[in-house]
Amino acid sequence: MSRNGLLIDYEYCTGCHSCEVACKKELNLPKGKHGIMLAKNGPFKLSEAGDKWELTYVPVPTQLCDLCGDRVANGKKPSCVHHCQASVIEYGPVEELAKKMTNPRMVLFVP
Amino acid sequence: MSNFKKVENDSHKVQWQEGDYTVTRTCSWTAPGCHDGCSVLYYTKGNELIKVEGDPDSKYNNGRLCVRCLNAPELVNDPKRVKWPMKRVGERGENKWARITWDEAYDIIEKNVRDIWRDYGAETIVTAIGTGRNTWSIVPKLTYSAFKSPNFSMGFLAGDSCYLPRAAAMGTMIGDFFIIDASQMDERRFENPEWKLPECVCIWGNNPIISNGDGFLGHWIVDMMKMGTKLIVVDPYLTWFASRADYWLQLRPGTDAAVGLAMLNVIIEEGLYDHDFVDKWCYGFEELSERVKEYPPEKAEEISWVPAEKIREAARFFAKAKPASIQWGLAIDTQRAGVSVANSICALVAITGNLDVPGGQHLIRAAFGVDRLAHVASDWGFAELPKELRDKRLGVEEYPLYKFGLAATSRGDSVLEAIESGRPYPIKMYWFQSTNLFVCCASEAKRIYAAMKQVPFVVCVDPVLTPSAVAFADLVLPAAMSVERDSLRNWWTPLRSISKVIQYEEVKTDEEIVLELGKRLNPEQFPWDTVEDMIDWALKPAGVTFKELEEKVMIWPEVNYYKYEKGLLREDGEPGFNTDTGMVNLYQDIFVDWGLDPLPFHMEPPYSPVSTPQMMKEYPLVLTAGSRPWEFFHSEHRQSATLREFHPNPRLTINPETAEKLGIKDGDWVWIENNIGKVKQVAVLDPGIDPRVVHGEHAWWFPEREASEPTLYGAFESNINVLTTQCTTGPTGYGAPLKNTICKVYKAE
């Protein structure tokens, strides 16, 4: 049977924390515990002469992530996917998600 | 959601059962405060709200939701909320209260109001609200029709520097509000065949993914970026949008007009404007062309620190993009010449031919003409006041633009001066509903604190016992939050119902409080038996009742483009804009009548490297402030343990080079000090800010600390508006230097 995962188009992750809070509420997690957590890179200038910056957020699932099995069984999306304000998290079988990895900055998590 | 069972009852709400939960589909607005009104699903058990989710079937937010609504149950169920009306029994600031009934509270208010009418005149009553709350129509109605006073205000907000300068500018220049077009007016959204994807969105002086200003959901811009929209960002700080922009104009805070005028200079000099639109629809183009000659990009570079070549490239890119739009924000307003900045930006979108085109700058009115009860209109009941009272509105005599703006109110600085001086008349009663006065938007926090202590009778309406309630209030009335109210959301579109799902203790909704007091004080102007009757009256233009709207949850009007060509803007039905000339007034004759400059110009902040070079040795840094964090809406949400986990303390953003010179490390508590005052915040080292500039967060207080004075929840300790100034507005009376002053920063021992 196929495994399911989370495909994240992190070029467009704005760092809004909705996935983190939605997850905490879904799993009822206390302070200090997360089922998914933002990692941040930057900001820094990519080259001294240039004008381009690195400022990147990537939500990373933890070992507490169960891909919202109960929600999915009820026909819903995992809570982080449902609430992501930039709509950058997609849930599904990893083979299908892998085929969608066509944008330059994407990552596939299989929690 | 067809696999869930509909709830069988006589309610017209859209509800169903999911296991133990009753689920209600509705809209959230307010509290929590927000400029948006997203579609939500409330999950309740009996009378308790357990969780909130975004409504996945909504074409407005498509299921997504921000942390403040996701976390709403924590605030709704907070045992520290105000539960019933309370009367002060100790001195102001002692935090000693007695529980009273609503009738007792109304008796006290009625007696005070009637005594004031008799002894001093209705105009000595002032009311105030905070931004982004569902009180923007109902509290004006309370003010004008129940209290019979002309003095509805946005608190002490210096220069009324939140949207009102832009609203005033749009009023006389264009005659209508505009917002950027992400096809949010049409139920088909991006599938509407008439809509066009903007080639360029220019984001000016705001970070819309967090602030969501003007009833615009900022992430719609992210949706459009994915489809190919390019960005220009005008901001002193590297926002997420700036990091992905084709052009980031990192300007010195408070110099936006210089940049705007230089962009106009390039577009006009190089002939990149829409000749046809300018010929047909713009008044005063020659005069504007002359004015912008004074602002070549090289001069703008000197003023704003933005390289001239970058201004040129951005201007060309904007002018050539079809369509293009400008998402503007609070930083436009928070400068002395805020109206001028707004005028220059209005001119940019007008002469490039982007007004009311698909994917451009949409001219917008409330959906179905429903502009009472729950809209951003501050005029409900004003026309019914006698002229003699209307003329007594504070500030309009000295600043006539306050008579004409699209959202005019009393002038906050003038209210302060009246309290302090008793001129032109004393203030005997102050009513504040959903605003936190000196803790949030007011400048010179300690001055406001001292002034408010002098007002004889003060009433606060809020869900939370705020520092302002503790410091000033004689009566505190508990306000319902969004999940506890029946109301509407119509800023801007679609028209949405807000359904009451639960009741918390004895709280009442803003509508209930206003209607009940109105019926006591001036029943003729409140001819409704119930709030539902009042909502039904407000909904008449849409041809639906509240119950029918609840069944539909939201309804979408037809979207119209090029309204100025179709005769859809003016009362006379003729083509043209809703202005005195029927055109876009690039040059404003009426400003000449008022002794104001009829064209946009740059004006230095009162304290800046240019205005006060002698002070820069002592205060070498430019201080900007008040950009929005994800976790909090202004002074709200500090009591939330979940949101404070993400954002425990107030943050001062400082460039690592500057911090190193000052011996400051990331995470150090630092003092921020200038000639007005000093406060403490935690340093965050960030190269995205210019080494000459620092940014401090606003509206901080600490609900976990002692409420009574002198601690007062630590409301002066980190409040950045201890350092900003009241009564330093520009010539129109609108706009104040809230985001552009000076300071020094040093490590707190």
Boltz contact constraints between the chains, C-beta under 6 A:
constraints:
  - contact:
      token1: [A, 12]
      token2: [B, 222]
      max_distance: 6.0
  - contact:
      token1: [A, 14]
      token2: [B, 209]
      max_distance: 6.0
  - contact:
      token1: [A, 14]
      token2: [B, 240]
      max_distance: 6.0
  - contact:
      token1: [A, 16]
      token2: [B, 630]
      max_distance: 6.0
  - contact:
      token1: [A, 17]
      token2: [B, 67]
      max_distance: 6.0
  - contact:
      token1: [A, 17]
      token2: [B, 630]
      max_distance: 6.0
  - contact:
      token1: [A, 17]
      token2: [B, 646]
      max_distance: 6.0
  - contact:
      token1: [A, 18]
      token2: [B, 66]
      max_distance: 6.0
  - contact:
      token1: [A, 18]
      token2: [B, 67]
      max_distance: 6.0
  - contact:
      token1: [A, 21]
      token2: [B, 67]
      max_distance: 6.0
  - contact:
      token1: [A, 21]
      token2: [B, 70]
      max_distance: 6.0
  - contact:
      token1: [A, 21]
      token2: [B, 71]
      max_distance: 6.0
  - contact:
      token1: [A, 22]
      token2: [B, 70]
      max_distance: 6.0
  - contact:
      token1: [A, 25]
      token2: [B, 51]
      max_distance: 6.0
  - contact:
      token1: [A, 25]
      token2: [B, 70]
      max_distance: 6.0
  - contact:
      token1: [A, 31]
      token2: [B, 645]
      max_distance: 6.0
  - contact:
      token1: [A, 43]
      token2: [B, 238]
      max_distance: 6.0
  - contact:
      token1: [A, 43]
      token2: [B, 688]
      max_distance: 6.0
  - contact:
      token1: [A, 53]
      token2: [B, 243]
      max_distance: 6.0
  - contact:
      token1: [A, 55]
      token2: [B, 243]
      max_distance: 6.0
  - contact:
      token1: [A, 82]
      token2: [B, 63]
      max_distance: 6.0
  - contact:
      token1: [A, 83]
      token2: [B, 54]
      max_distance: 6.0
  - contact:
      token1: [A, 83]
      token2: [B, 64]
      max_distance: 6.0
  - contact:
      token1: [A, 83]
      token2: [B, 65]
      max_distance: 6.0
  - contact:
      token1: [A, 85]
      token2: [B, 64]
      max_distance: 6.0
  - contact:
      token1: [A, 85]
      token2: [B, 219]
      max_distance: 6.0
  - contact:
      token1: [A, 86]
      token2: [B, 219]
      max_distance: 6.0
  - contact:
      token1: [A, 86]
      token2: [B, 222]
      max_distance: 6.0
